[in-house]
């Protein structure tokens, strides 16, 4: 076995006495943690911060105005000190003389044990330690683990406790018990609260699971844009049907055993027919699979989610939706631009720039789309942007209206061109973008932008609004 720097031990403190020496914020956090673990906490100090007083008001701790040297050390389970360098050695010596494990806050050289980062899904508890070397790293690891463990896991862990005796009594050792707990575990990561009494839950879980489909928004590409719920869906998937635009970084977060099927869906490229995708989802769900339909951006915005939901519900297949960050919002965030800057825009309009025939939709209201008090974002507009500009100019839209042409938003190869409305057609001449294009038009884009040194913005167009 690889050597351990420290031994992770989970200490039952319920009903046990813990001494905390010190009345400031650092000591208050430790006192609250001890109380949460069920300890009887005595805090000894000569003054107490507001947080510590609030803990006593809640009945979590007992505050004693005095000197920790005079405290009752006999029978303590733990001693925690918030001490100066001069006092630390004395605090440790007294604790050891009484056989009490000791921790001195922020002084690892005086500690017999240390506090790591905690992921709390009690009775399931995850502890993370860097042996005091890099607490910030430990906190970052905790945040990653938090994204993988649904909040409802606490209820499932409690249910597991209540089921244990019943499982031992009713199910044979070996494969039968293992099969039950594997099915139980899959259900526990669904993100749903357990339903029904324990006996009924065991009976349901012992049968073949029913299939379901989750439509998940993958965002524009950066895996950091995924919601916690999206990550959990990917982690529980049996099969993932993903679009061509979904990034490898997002797919890396999926359950390793999940089958991945590329279903295309990209303009002017070979892709699966929508009817075939609908049939595939339904067939897999009927076999008891959890199917994740992974879509770039948000599934409910130009993602044909309505057709997929209708097709699945018509066959009585359970379907749910996990929203994602749409490209327009990612673009606004990355550039620090408010789509509804109060001085420029009182509304936002998302418009498809691509009909089934590859041209502009014929039923667009160009009068409304030329409203100067609205921010307009045209999705899938790489081929139609010049025509959009022509239509808007013909309706009298200000020729100097700011425009952003963006491709691969949320990715390392992001490309953004800034121009005026009357220069849009010229900017698109000869361009061959590697990713889908959105064209954002409105006076909000004349506001704050990323620095000119940013590699994401073409330097030759940064001065376009100066005139």
C-alpha positions in Angstrom: 0.0 0.0 0.0 1.2 3.5 -0.8 2.4 5.3 2.4 -0.2 7.7 3.9 0.9 11.1 5.1 -1.9 11.1 7.7 -4.5 8.5 8.7 -8.1 9.7 7.9 -10.1 8.8 11.0 -13.7 9.6 11.6 -14.3 10.4 15.3 -17.7 10.0 16.9 -18.0 13.0 19.2 -21.6 12.7 20.2 -21.9 13.5 23.9 -18.2 13.9 24.4 -16.6 17.0 25.9 -14.4 19.3 23.8 -12.5 22.3 25.0 -12.0 25.3 22.7 -9.5 27.9 24.0 -10.0 31.3 22.4 -13.0 33.6 21.6 -12.2 35.0 18.2 -13.6 34.0 14.7 -11.1 31.2 14.0 -12.1 29.5 17.3 -15.8 30.1 16.6 -15.6 28.1 13.4 -14.0 25.2 15.2 -16.5 25.4 18.0 -19.4 25.3 15.6 -17.9 22.3 13.8 -17.5 20.4 17.1 -21.1 21.2 18.1 -22.3 20.1 14.7 -20.6 16.7 15.3 -22.6 16.4 18.6 -19.9 17.3 21.1 -20.5 19.2 24.3 -18.4 22.2 23.7 -16.9 24.5 26.3 -15.2 27.7 25.1 -12.8 29.4 27.5 -11.6 32.9 26.8 -11.5 36.4 28.3 -13.5 37.9 25.5 -15.8 36.6 22.8 -16.6 37.7 19.3 -20.1 38.1 18.0 -20.1 34.7 16.2 -19.2 33.0 19.4 -21.9 34.8 21.4 -24.4 33.7 18.7 -23.3 30.1 19.1 -24.1 30.3 22.8 -27.4 32.0 22.2 -28.4 29.0 19.9 -27.3 26.6 22.7 -24.5 25.1 20.6 -21.7 26.0 23.1 -21.0 27.1 26.6 -18.9 30.2 27.1 -16.7 30.5 30.2 -14.9 33.7 31.0 -11.6 32.7 32.3 -8.1 31.2 31.7 -7.9 27.9 29.8 -5.1 26.8 32.2 -7.7 26.5 34.9 -10.2 24.6 32.8 -11.4 21.1 33.6 -9.1 19.0 31.4 -10.0 15.6 32.8 -12.0 13.4 30.4 -11.8 15.7 27.4 -12.1 14.1 24.0 -10.3 16.9 22.2 -8.7 20.2 22.9 -8.5 23.0 20.3 -6.5 26.2 20.9 -6.4 29.6 19.2 -3.2 30.6 20.9 -0.2 32.9 20.3 3.2 31.4 19.6 4.2 31.9 23.2 1.1 30.1 24.5 0.9 27.3 22.0 3.6 25.1 23.6 2.1 25.4 27.0 -1.4 24.6 25.7 0.0 21.5 24.0 1.9 20.4 27.1 -1.2 20.6 29.4 -3.3 18.7 26.8 -0.7 15.9 26.5 -0.3 15.7 30.3 -4.0 14.8 30.4 -3.9 12.5 27.5 -6.1 14.8 25.3 -5.5 15.0 21.5 -4.7 18.6 20.7 -5.0 21.0 17.8 -3.6 24.5 17.7 -5.2 26.6 15.0 -2.9 27.6 12.1 0.1 26.1 13.9 0.5 22.6 12.4 3.8 22.0 14.2 1.9 21.8 17.4 -1.0 19.7 16.2 -1.6 16.0 16.9 -4.5 16.1 14.4 -5.7 18.5 11.7 -9.0 19.6 10.2 -9.4 19.0 6.5 -12.0 20.2 4.1 -15.4 18.5 4.6 -18.2 17.5 2.2 -21.2 17.0 4.4 -23.9 14.6 3.3 -24.4 13.1 6.8 -24.4 10.3 7.6 -22.1 10.3 4.5 -19.1 12.5 5.2 -16.1 13.1 3.0 -12.9 14.4 4.5 -10.0 15.9 2.5 -6.5 16.6 3.8 -3.4 18.1 2.4 -1.6 17.6 5.7 -1.7 21.4 6.3 0.5 22.0 3.2 -2.1 23.7 1.0 -5.5 24.3 2.5 -6.7 26.2 -0.6 -6.0 23.1 -2.7 -8.0 21.1 -0.3 -10.9 23.5 -0.6 -10.7 23.3 -4.4 -10.9 19.5 -4.2 -13.9 19.8 -1.9 -15.7 22.0 -4.4 -15.1 19.5 -7.1 -16.5 16.7 -5.0 -19.5 18.9 -4.0 -20.5 19.0 -7.7 -20.6 15.2 -7.9 -22.6 14.5 -4.8 -26.3 15.6 -4.9 -27.7 17.2 -1.8 -30.3 14.4 -1.6 -27.5 11.9 -1.0 -27.9 12.6 2.7 -31.5 11.2 2.7 -30.4 8.2 0.7 -27.5 7.5 3.2 -30.0 7.6 6.1 -32.3 5.3 4.2 -29.4 2.9 3.6 -28.9 2.8 7.4 -32.6 1.9 8.0 -32.5 -0.7 5.2 -29.4 -2.6 6.2 -31.0 -5.0 8.7 -33.9 -5.7 6.3 -31.5 -6.4 3.4 -29.5 -8.8 5.6 -32.7 -10.6 6.6 -34.3 -10.9 3.1 -31.6 -11.1 0.5 -29.0 -13.8 0.2 -25.3 -12.9 0.7 -23.2 -12.4 -2.4 -24.6 -11.5 -5.8 -28.2 -10.9 -4.7 -27.3 -8.3 -2.0 -24.7 -6.7 -4.3 -27.2 -6.3 -7.1 -29.6 -4.6 -4.7 -27.1 -2.2 -3.4 -25.8 -1.4 -6.9 -29.4 -0.5 -8.0 -29.9 1.5 -4.8 -26.7 3.4 -5.4 -27.7 4.3 -9.0 -31.0 5.6 -7.6 -29.3 7.6 -4.9 -27.4 9.6 -7.6 -30.5 10.6 -9.4 -30.8 13.8 -7.5 -34.3 12.9 -6.3 -35.4 12.3 -2.7 -36.1 8.7 -1.9 -39.8 7.9 -2.1 -41.9 5.5 -0.1 -41.2 3.3 2.9 -37.9 1.3 3.1 -39.6 -2.1 2.3 -41.3 -0.7 -0.8 -38.1 1.0 -1.9 -36.2 -2.3 -1.6 -38.9 -4.1 -3.6 -38.8 -1.5 -6.4 -35.1 -1.4 -6.6 -34.9 -5.2 -6.8 -36.8 -5.1 -10.1 -35.4 -3.9 -13.4 -35.1 -0.1 -13.3 -37.4 2.0 -15.5 -35.7 4.1 -18.2 -35.7 7.8 -18.5 -34.3 10.6 -20.6 -32.7 13.8 -19.4 -32.1 16.7 -21.8 -29.0 18.4 -20.6 -27.6 21.8 -21.6 -23.8 21.5 -22.1 -23.2 25.3 -22.4 -21.1 26.8 -25.2 -18.0 24.6 -24.5 -16.2 25.4 -21.3 -16.9 22.6 -18.8 -16.8 25.1 -16.0 -20.1 26.5 -17.3 -21.9 23.3 -16.5 -24.5 23.3 -13.7 -24.1 20.9 -10.8 -27.3 19.2 -11.9 -25.8 18.7 -15.4 -22.7 17.1 -14.0 -24.8 14.8 -11.9 -26.9 13.7 -14.9 -23.7 12.9 -16.8 -22.3 11.0 -13.9 -25.5 8.8 -13.7 -26.0 8.3 -17.5 -26.0 4.9 -19.1 -26.0 6.3 -22.7 -25.1 9.9 -23.9 -26.4 11.1 -27.2 -24.4 14.2 -27.9 -24.2 16.9 -30.5 -21.2 17.6 -32.6 -20.8 21.0 -30.8 -20.3 19.5 -27.3 -16.7 19.8 -26.2 -14.4 17.0 -25.2 -14.0 18.7 -21.8 -17.7 18.4 -21.1 -17.8 14.7 -22.1 -14.8 14.0 -19.8 -17.1 14.7 -16.9 -19.4 11.8 -17.8 -19.6 8.4 -16.2 -16.7 6.4 -17.6 -18.9 3.4 -18.3 -21.5 5.4 -20.2 -21.9 4.7 -23.9 -21.3 7.8 -26.0 -23.2 8.2 -29.4 -22.5 11.2 -31.6 -25.7 12.3 -33.3 -24.3 15.3 -35.2 -26.8 18.2 -35.5 -24.6 20.8 -37.2 -25.6 23.2 -40.0 -24.5 22.2 -43.5 -22.9 18.9 -42.2 -24.1 15.3 -42.2 -26.1 14.5 -39.1 -28.7 12.2 -37.7 -32.3 12.9 -38.6 -34.4 14.3 -35.7 -36.9 11.4 -36.0 -34.0 8.9 -35.7 -32.7 10.6 -32.6 -36.2 10.6 -31.0 -36.5 6.8 -31.8 -33.1 6.1 -30.4 -33.8 7.8 -27.1 -37.1 6.0 -26.8 -35.7 2.6 -27.6 -32.8 3.0 -25.1 -35.2 4.3 -22.3 -37.5 1.3 -22.8 -34.6 -1.0 -22.1 -34.2 0.6 -18.7 -31.4 3.0 -19.6 -30.8 6.5 -18.3 -30.3 8.4 -21.5 -28.7 11.8 -21.5 -29.4 13.9 -24.6 -26.5 16.4 -24.4 -27.0 19.6 -26.3 -24.7 22.6 -26.8 -25.9 25.7 -25.0 -29.4 25.5 -23.5 -31.7 22.7 -24.8 -34.8 24.9 -24.7 -33.3 27.6 -27.0 -33.2 26.6 -30.7 -32.4 23.1 -29.5 -35.5 21.3 -30.8 -36.1 20.1 -27.2 -39.9 20.6 -27.7 -40.0 18.0 -30.4 -38.0 15.5 -28.3 -40.1 16.1 -25.2 -43.3 15.6 -27.2 -42.1 12.4 -28.8 -41.0 10.9 -25.5 -44.1 11.9 -23.6 -46.3 10.4 -26.3 -44.7 7.1 -25.5 -45.0 7.5 -21.7 -41.3 7.8 -21.2 -40.1 10.0 -18.3 -38.2 13.1 -19.5 -36.7 16.0 -17.6 -34.6 19.0 -18.6 -31.4 20.5 -17.1 -30.9 24.0 -18.4 -27.5 25.2 -19.7 -25.8 28.5 -20.3 -26.6 29.8 -23.7 -23.9 31.3 -25.9 -25.4 34.8 -25.7 -25.0 34.8 -21.9 -21.5 33.4 -22.0 -20.5 36.0 -24.6 -21.9 38.8 -22.4 -20.1 37.4 -19.3 -16.8 36.9 -21.0 -16.8 40.5 -22.3 -18.3 42.1 -19.3 -21.2 43.5 -21.3 -24.8 43.7 -19.9 -27.3 42.7 -22.6 -29.8 45.0 -20.9 -27.5 48.0 -20.0 -30.1 50.5 -18.7 -28.8 53.3 -20.9 -29.0 51.2 -24.1 -31.6 48.4 -24.0 -34.8 47.6 -22.2 -35.3 44.2 -23.8 -33.4 41.3 -25.4 -34.5 39.2 -28.4 -33.0 35.9 -29.4 -33.6 35.1 -33.1 -32.7 32.2 -35.3 -30.6 33.2 -38.3 -31.1 29.8 -40.0 -34.2 28.2 -41.3 -34.5 24.6 -42.5 -33.4 25.6 -46.0 -30.3 27.3 -44.7 -31.7 30.8 -45.5 -33.2 33.4 -43.2 -36.6 32.6 -41.9 -39.3 34.2 -44.0 -41.6 35.2 -41.2 -39.3 37.5 -39.2 -40.7 40.9 -38.2 -37.9 43.2 -39.4 -39.7 46.3 -38.1 -39.5 45.0 -34.6 -36.0 43.7 -35.1 -34.8 47.2 -35.9 -35.8 48.5 -32.5 -32.8 50.5 -31.2 -33.8 49.9 -27.6 -33.5 46.1 -27.9 -30.4 43.9 -27.9 -30.7 41.3 -30.7 -28.8 38.1 -30.8 -29.0 36.0 -34.0 -28.0 32.4 -33.5 -26.7 30.2 -36.4 -26.1 33.2 -38.5 -22.7 32.6 -40.0 -24.1 32.3 -43.5 -26.9 34.8 -43.2 -25.3 37.8 -41.3 -24.9 39.9 -44.4 -28.5 39.4 -45.3 -29.5 40.3 -41.7 -27.6 43.6 -41.9 -29.2 44.4 -45.3 -32.7 43.8 -43.9 -32.1 46.0 -40.8 -30.5 48.8 -42.8 -33.5 48.8 -45.1 -35.7 49.3 -42.1 -33.8 52.4 -41.1 -31.7 51.0 -38.3 -28.8 53.3 -37.4 -25.8 52.4 -39.6 -23.4 52.9 -36.6 -25.2 50.3 -34.4 -22.5 48.2 -32.7 -22.2 44.6 -33.8 -20.3 41.6 -32.4 -19.7 38.5 -34.5 -18.7 35.6 -32.3 -17.6 32.0 -32.8 -16.5 29.3 -30.4 -17.6 31.3 -27.4 -16.5 29.6 -24.2 -13.6 27.8 -25.8 -9.8 28.5 -26.1 -10.1 29.3 -29.8 -12.9 31.9 -29.3 -13.0 34.5 -32.0 -14.8 37.8 -31.8 -15.0 40.5 -34.4 -16.4 44.0 -33.5 -17.8 46.2 -36.2 -20.7 48.6 -37.1 -23.9 47.4 -38.7 -23.0 49.0 -42.1 -19.6 47.1 -42.0 -21.1 43.7 -41.1 -21.3 42.4 -44.7 -17.7 43.5 -45.4 -16.4 41.8 -42.2 -18.1 38.5 -43.2 -16.5 38.4 -46.6 -14.2 35.4 -47.0 -14.5 34.4 -43.3 -14.4 30.7 -42.6 -15.3 30.3 -39.0 -14.4 26.9 -37.4 -17.5 27.0 -35.1 -21.1 28.2 -35.1 -21.6 31.9 -35.3 -23.8 34.3 -33.4 -24.3 37.9 -34.5 -25.1 40.3 -31.6 -26.5 43.7 -32.6 -27.4 46.6 -30.3 -26.1 49.7 -28.5 -25.3 47.6 -25.4 -22.2 46.3 -27.3 -20.9 49.8 -27.6 -20.2 49.7 -23.8 -17.3 48.2 -21.9 -15.4 45.5 -23.8 -12.5 43.2 -22.9 -9.0 44.9 -23.2 -7.6 45.3 -26.7 -4.7 43.0 -25.8 -7.2 40.1 -25.5 -6.4 37.5 -28.2 -10.1 36.8 -28.5 -10.9 40.1 -30.2 -9.6 41.1 -33.6 -7.3 44.1 -33.1 -8.1 45.5 -36.5 -11.7 46.1 -35.6 -11.3 47.5 -32.1 -11.4 51.1 -33.3 -14.5 50.6 -35.4 -16.8 52.6 -33.1 -14.4 55.5 -32.6 -15.8 57.4 -35.6 
